[in-house]
Amino acid sequence: MTTNNDVHELRKNYQTVVLETQTANKDPVVQFKLWFEDALAAKLIEPNAMNLATVDKNGEPSSRMVLLKSFDASGFVFFTNYNSQKAQDLHNTRRAALNFWWDKLYRQVRVCGVAGKISRKDSMAYFQMRPVGSQLGALASQQSRVIASYTVLIKEFRRLAQHYQNQHIPCPQHWGGYRVIPDSFEFWQGRPNRLHDRLRYTKTSTNEWQIVRLSP
């Protein structure tokens, strides 16, 4: 059995590269791309896994892991059920925070910004790129709702599989993508003795990115 003392003693002294304001890219999206490519090269299981944090209309926070599906200067895109808790939170507040953790590299990236739905056309196009099983899963699951058992879910999945056998599977109206448009980034690089590197990017009044170093 793990005790509190066992947890207390868990620590690792990071011996890694440095992250400096002088050498970091002035564009945080470019810097993210460089680090994401490093994460891909490190053969991480799911380098595009990210924690998505939201708050509901009463200010109650919640977070969950989702998968990043694309990113560029326009923002970070993921897909979900529009009836889910996360979607309801985003509908009410439009604010989201993303957190990437790449353990082998001792790196973390935080992204905060405004979230909004992508176009229906783009959601439909991505849906058709998904494996058939994932398409059927999106139809079968009423995400975040209470169900009696896992058997209920499997029965609906099998019913839909039979119904759409050898047919085009339509993208459900309740499913699609969100784009998080960043207004701040934080890049964290683990360093020895807990003296980690932290660089924060924020937008200025002239719509440029300002970089500052934060104390760990």
C-alpha positions as CSV (number, residue, x, y, z in Angstrom):
1,M,0.0,0.0,0.0
2,T,1.3,3.5,-0.9
3,T,1.6,5.8,2.1
4,N,1.7,9.6,2.3
5,N,5.4,9.3,3.0
6,D,5.9,7.3,-0.2
7,V,4.2,10.0,-2.2
8,H,6.2,12.7,-0.4
9,E,9.4,11.1,-1.5
10,L,8.6,11.0,-5.2
11,R,10.8,13.4,-6.9
12,K,13.2,13.6,-9.9
13,N,16.0,16.1,-10.5
14,Y,15.7,17.1,-14.1
15,Q,18.9,17.3,-16.1
16,T,17.9,18.7,-19.4
17,V,18.4,21.5,-21.9
18,V,17.7,25.2,-21.2
19,L,15.0,27.5,-22.4
20,E,16.1,31.1,-22.8
21,T,14.2,34.2,-23.9
22,Q,17.0,35.0,-26.3
23,T,16.8,31.7,-28.1
24,A,13.1,30.9,-27.9
25,N,11.2,31.7,-31.1
26,K,9.4,35.0,-30.9
27,D,6.2,33.3,-32.2
28,P,4.8,30.9,-29.6
29,V,3.0,28.8,-32.2
30,V,6.4,28.2,-33.9
31,Q,7.9,27.4,-30.6
32,F,5.1,25.0,-29.9
33,K,5.7,23.4,-33.3
34,L,9.4,22.9,-32.5
35,W,8.6,21.3,-29.2
36,F,5.8,19.2,-30.6
37,E,8.2,17.8,-33.2
38,D,10.6,16.9,-30.4
39,A,7.7,15.1,-28.7
40,L,7.0,13.1,-31.8
41,A,10.7,12.2,-32.2
42,A,10.8,11.1,-28.5
43,K,8.2,8.4,-29.4
44,L,5.7,9.4,-26.7
45,I,2.5,7.3,-26.7
46,E,0.2,10.2,-27.5
47,P,2.2,13.4,-27.8
48,N,-1.1,15.2,-28.9
49,A,-2.8,14.4,-25.6
50,M,-3.7,17.5,-23.7
51,N,-5.6,18.4,-20.6
52,L,-8.6,20.7,-21.3
53,A,-9.8,22.8,-18.4
54,T,-13.1,24.6,-18.4
55,V,-15.5,26.3,-15.9
56,D,-19.2,26.1,-15.9
57,K,-21.6,29.1,-15.6
58,N,-21.3,28.9,-11.8
59,G,-17.6,29.0,-11.9
60,E,-17.1,25.3,-11.1
61,P,-13.9,24.0,-12.8
62,S,-13.4,20.7,-14.5
63,S,-10.7,19.1,-16.6
64,R,-10.2,16.1,-18.8
65,M,-7.8,14.7,-21.4
66,V,-8.6,15.2,-25.0
67,L,-6.6,14.9,-28.2
68,L,-5.2,17.8,-30.3
69,K,-6.1,17.2,-33.9
70,S,-4.5,20.3,-35.6
71,F,-2.8,23.6,-34.8
72,D,-1.6,26.6,-36.6
73,A,-1.6,30.4,-36.2
74,S,-5.4,30.3,-36.1
75,G,-5.5,28.1,-33.0
76,F,-5.7,24.6,-31.5
77,V,-8.4,22.2,-32.7
78,F,-10.0,19.3,-30.9
79,F,-13.3,17.4,-31.5
80,T,-16.1,16.4,-29.1
81,N,-19.8,15.9,-28.5
82,Y,-21.6,19.2,-28.5
83,N,-23.9,18.0,-25.7
84,S,-21.0,17.1,-23.4
85,Q,-20.1,18.9,-20.2
86,K,-17.1,20.5,-21.8
87,A,-19.1,21.8,-24.7
88,Q,-21.7,23.3,-22.3
89,D,-19.0,25.0,-20.4
90,L,-17.5,26.4,-23.5
91,H,-20.9,27.6,-24.7
92,N,-21.3,29.5,-21.4
93,T,-17.9,31.0,-20.9
94,R,-16.0,30.6,-24.2
95,R,-12.8,30.3,-22.2
96,A,-10.5,27.2,-22.2
97,A,-7.1,26.3,-20.9
98,L,-4.9,23.5,-22.5
99,N,-2.0,21.8,-20.8
100,F,0.5,19.5,-22.6
101,W,2.9,17.3,-20.6
102,W,5.8,15.6,-22.3
103,D,7.4,13.5,-19.5
104,K,10.4,12.2,-21.4
105,L,11.4,15.7,-22.3
106,Y,10.4,17.2,-18.9
107,R,8.4,19.8,-20.7
108,Q,5.0,21.4,-20.2
109,V,3.1,23.9,-22.4
110,R,0.1,25.8,-21.1
111,V,-2.3,27.6,-23.6
112,C,-5.2,29.8,-22.6
113,G,-7.6,31.4,-24.9
114,V,-11.1,31.8,-26.4
115,A,-12.8,28.7,-27.7
116,G,-15.4,28.5,-30.5
117,K,-16.9,25.9,-32.8
118,I,-15.2,25.3,-36.2
119,S,-17.3,25.3,-39.3
120,R,-19.7,22.5,-39.9
121,K,-18.0,21.8,-43.2
122,D,-14.6,21.3,-41.5
123,S,-16.2,19.1,-38.8
124,M,-17.9,16.9,-41.4
125,A,-14.7,16.6,-43.4
126,Y,-12.7,15.4,-40.4
127,F,-15.5,13.0,-39.3
128,Q,-15.2,11.2,-42.6
129,M,-11.5,10.8,-42.0
130,R,-12.1,8.9,-38.8
131,P,-12.1,5.1,-38.5
132,V,-15.5,3.5,-38.9
133,G,-15.5,2.4,-35.3
134,S,-14.9,6.0,-34.1
135,Q,-17.7,7.3,-36.4
136,L,-20.1,4.7,-34.9
137,G,-19.0,5.5,-31.4
138,A,-19.8,9.2,-31.9
139,L,-23.3,8.2,-32.9
140,A,-23.8,5.6,-30.2
141,S,-22.6,7.7,-27.2
142,Q,-24.6,10.4,-25.5
143,Q,-21.5,11.8,-23.9
144,S,-21.7,12.8,-20.2
145,R,-25.2,11.3,-19.7
146,V,-26.0,8.6,-17.2
147,I,-26.5,5.1,-18.7
148,A,-27.6,1.9,-17.0
149,S,-24.6,-0.2,-18.1
150,Y,-21.9,-0.6,-20.6
151,T,-24.1,-3.2,-22.3
152,V,-26.5,-0.4,-23.3
153,L,-23.7,1.3,-25.1
154,I,-22.5,-1.8,-26.9
155,K,-26.1,-2.7,-28.0
156,E,-26.5,0.7,-29.6
157,F,-23.1,0.5,-31.3
158,R,-24.0,-2.9,-32.8
159,R,-27.4,-1.7,-33.9
160,L,-25.8,1.2,-35.7
161,A,-23.1,-0.9,-37.2
162,Q,-25.7,-3.2,-38.7
163,H,-27.8,-0.2,-39.8
164,Y,-24.9,1.5,-41.6
165,Q,-23.2,-1.6,-42.9
166,N,-21.6,-0.8,-46.3
167,Q,-23.2,2.7,-46.1
168,H,-22.0,6.2,-45.7
169,I,-22.1,7.2,-42.0
170,P,-23.3,10.8,-41.5
171,C,-21.6,13.2,-39.1
172,P,-24.1,13.7,-36.3
173,Q,-25.3,17.3,-35.6
174,H,-24.2,17.0,-32.0
175,W,-20.6,16.3,-32.9
176,G,-17.8,18.6,-34.2
177,G,-14.7,20.6,-33.5
178,Y,-13.6,23.5,-31.3
179,R,-10.8,25.9,-32.0
180,V,-9.0,27.5,-29.0
181,I,-7.6,30.9,-30.1
182,P,-4.7,31.6,-27.7
183,D,-4.1,34.8,-25.9
184,S,-1.3,33.4,-23.7
185,F,1.2,30.6,-23.6
186,E,3.6,29.3,-21.0
187,F,6.5,27.0,-21.9
188,W,8.0,25.1,-19.0
189,Q,11.3,23.2,-19.1
190,G,12.3,21.1,-16.1
191,R,15.7,22.0,-14.7
192,P,17.9,20.8,-11.7
193,N,17.0,21.7,-8.1
194,R,13.5,22.8,-9.1
195,L,14.9,25.9,-10.7
196,H,12.8,25.3,-13.8
197,D,12.6,27.5,-16.9
198,R,9.3,29.2,-17.5
199,L,8.6,31.6,-20.4
200,R,5.3,33.3,-20.7
201,Y,4.0,34.8,-24.0
202,T,1.2,37.3,-23.9
203,K,-0.4,39.6,-26.6
204,T,0.4,43.3,-26.5
205,S,-1.9,46.2,-27.5
206,T,-0.3,46.1,-30.9
207,N,-1.1,42.4,-31.3
208,E,2.5,41.2,-30.9
209,W,3.8,38.6,-28.5
210,Q,5.7,39.7,-25.4
211,I,8.0,37.1,-23.7
212,V,8.8,37.3,-20.0
213,R,10.6,34.9,-17.7
214,L,8.7,33.7,-14.7
215,S,10.3,32.5,-11.4
216,P,9.6,28.7,-10.9
